[in-house]
Amino acid sequence: MATTNDLKNGMVLNLDGQLWQVIWFQHHKPGKGGAVVRSKLKSVESGKTVDRTFNADVKVDVANVDKRTMQYLYNDGTSYVFMDTGTYEQLEVPPDVVGEASNFLLENQEAIIATNDGRVLYIEMPASVELVVQHTDPGLQGDRSTGGTKPATLETGHEISVPLFITTGEKIKVDTRDSSYLGRVKA
């Protein structure tokens, strides 16, 4: 148990039997009445975001979330298999929990797996990953100065927009939060 005065970004709360992650919070003291804590909470399971206001010093239940860095091994068709590099224990994660992270997962890549009471809550990918462009059409001569983009398929099968000068076989850096192109990777 903690109080609303102890809230921190990233903390996971157990409210009404559901797990909510604190995205943002602010202590507020209006001119009249007691202090309150305004917060923005994201549901760990559904991903929906809500605004919630608590009175100051109210007790809230903090969920015990274990975050471990694990290595992605393979997809067996029904689940994604990760391995704890310290204990060599393997963990199967269903595709609905992996979600958008599957667009950036390569074998032997590390990700942070968050669990609560043995149940996998979500996967945290690094902010950016380096992937090889599997296929993209050649850019048209003369189009390079306009700053245009074209679709490119990455080695994971995910398609993103890249600048016209990118060619098939190049290694690029991709933002895992919004699938945007960040730049070329120098060899």
N, C-alpha and C positions, 0 to 999 in steps of 0.2 A: 504494500500500500504506500502511496505517496500523496501529496497534496497538489492542488492545481498550481501552487506557487513553485513546484519543482519541475514543471513541464519543460521539456527540451525538444528541439526539432529531431525527428527520427524516432522518438520514443513511441512504443506501441502500448495502447491502453485497451483494457477489456471493459467495454461499456455495454451493458444489457446483453451480455453473452456474445457480442461480436467484437472483433479485433479492429482497432482504428489506429492508424499511424499519424502522429502529429506532424503536419507539414509546416505550420506557421502558428505562432501564438504571440499575444501581446497583453501585458498587464495594463489595466485601464482604471483610473480613479475618477469617476464623474464628480461634479461639484456637489451633488446631493447623493446620499446613500453610500453603501459599502463598495469596496473595490471589487472588480470582476476581472476574469481572464477570458479574453476573446481568443478563439482558436479556429484553425481550419484543419479538419481531420479527413483522412482518406481511408476508406474501407479497404482492408488488406485483401479480402476475398473478392469483392465485386469491383473495386477500383473507383467507386463513386466518391465524390468529395462533398463534404457538408461543412457549414459554419456552425460552431457551437460556442455558447457563452456559459462559463462556470462562475459561481461566486468564488471569491478568493478563499483560500484555506479549506476547500472542500476536499475530502479524501476521494481519490480515484484509484482503481485497481490497475496496476502496471503489469502487462503480460510479460512472461519470461521468454524472450526471443533469443535463440542461439544462432549467431551468424558465423558460418565457417566458410573458408575458402576451399572450394572443391574443384577437381579437374573433370571436365566433360570427357567421357569415354566414347559412347556411341548411342545411337537411337535404335532400339530393337523392334521398332514398328508400333509398339503400344506405349512405350515410355522412354524418357531420356535417362541414361545411366550416368551418374556422377560418382567420383571416388574421392574420399577424404585422403589427402596426400600424407597425413600424419599416421592414421590408423589403417589405411588401405580398405576401410569399410566402404561398400558400395551402396548407393542410394538411388532408387528409381523414382523419377519425378514425372507425373502425368503431363501430357502436352498442354492442357488448359492452364496449368500453373506456369509452365515455361513461357507461354504466350509469345510476345514479340521478340523475346530473346533468341528464339530459334532461328531468326533471320541472320544472326551474327555468330552462332556457335559453330566452331570447328573442333574436330577431335583434338584432345590434349590441351584445350584452352581452359583457363581458370575463370571461375565466376563465384560470387558469394551467394550461398544458399542460406536462407533464413527459415528456421524451424521453430515450432512451438509445440511442446508435448509430443514430439515425434512426427508431427504433421508439417509438411513443407508449405510455407506461406507464399514465398515469392523468390525470384532470382534477381540478383543485382549484377548487371554487366558492368565492365569498365566503361568510362565515359566515351571512349573511342576504341575501335579495333582496326587492324590492318588486314585487308582482304585483297585477293587478286581478282581482276575483272575477267570473268569467264568469256563474256561475249559483249561486244558493242559494235554498232555500225560505224564505218569510218566517217569522220567529219567532212563536210563538203568544203572544198577549197574556197577561200574568201569569206567563210562564215566565222572564222576565228576571232575577228575583231568585235563581233556583236555581243560576245559574252553569253551566247546561247547554250542550251543544254540538250542532252540526248539521253535516252534510256540505256542503262548498262546492267547486265546480269552478273552478279557476284558469284564467287565459288560456292557459296552456301545456297544459291538458287534465288536469292532475294534480288529484286530489281530496284535500282535507285536512279536518280538523275545525276549526270556528271557533265562537266564542260566538254565542248566539242573536241578538244585536243587529246583527250584520254583515248588510248588504244587498247585492244584486247591483249591480255597478258600483263598489263601494268598492275603494280601493287599500289592501292590507295588507302587513305585513312578515312573511316566512316564514323560519324557520330551515332552512337547506339540509341540515343534518346529520340531523335527525329529522322533517322535514316538519311542525313544530309552528307554530302561530299565535303571533306575537310582539306584534302590536298593529296599530292603524290607522296609516296614513301621513297626516299632516296636509298639506292641499293648499297 
